[in-house]
């Protein structure tokens, strides 16, 4: 289940809730009991080889920039 981060506008507390995606926009109550909260935009960190930066254009083996250069003649 995804985790969403919220901030309470009343006390300034930041907190997370695990809830279904269908409820991500539903109102959330802060741990102190305040109802005036806003959902924060979060970045997703993904590990592994897929998160490695792409080689710079013109780097060795870079091709033509479309699928590694295989479709550029």
N, C-alpha and C positions, 0 to 999 in steps of 0.2 A: 504494500500500500504506500503511495507517495506521501512524503512529508512536505508540509507547507509552512512557511515562516510568516508570522504576523507581528505587527507592532500595535500596542495599545496607545491611542491618542491621549488618554486620560493620565496614565502614569508613566508612559514611555517605555514600559517593559517590552522586550522582544521575546517571542516564544514560538515553538513549533508544534504542529498538530499533524498526526497521521490520519488521513481521511481519504475516502474514494475520490477519484477525479471528478465525478459527478457532483460532489459537494465542495469542490475547491473554492467556489465563489460564495458559499453560504456564510452567513455571519459567524464569527468566532468570538467567544468570550475569553478574556485574558485570565490568567491564573488568580488575579486579585478580584475577579468578578465584574470588571468593567465591560460594557458592550461596544464601546466606540473603538473598534479595531480596524486595521487595514492590512490586506495581504501584501507582502513584499515580493518583489521580483527576485528570484534566486538564480544563481548560475549553477550549472551542473558540471561536476568534475568527473571525467571518465578516464580511467587509467588504461594502460596497455599500449600496444603498438599503434592502434588507430588514432591515438591522441598525439602522435609525433608530428612535428611541423612539416609541411610540404616543402620540397626542395625549391630553391629560388629559381625563377625562370632563367633559362640559359645554363643552368648547372649541368654537370655531366649526366647524361642519360635522361635529360629533361624532355626531349622530344618537342613536339609542336604545341603542347599545352592541352591537347584533347586526348584523354585516355592514354597518356604516356606517349603520344606521338604516332600510335599505330594507324590512325585514320587520316593523318596529314601526309600528303605525298609530296 
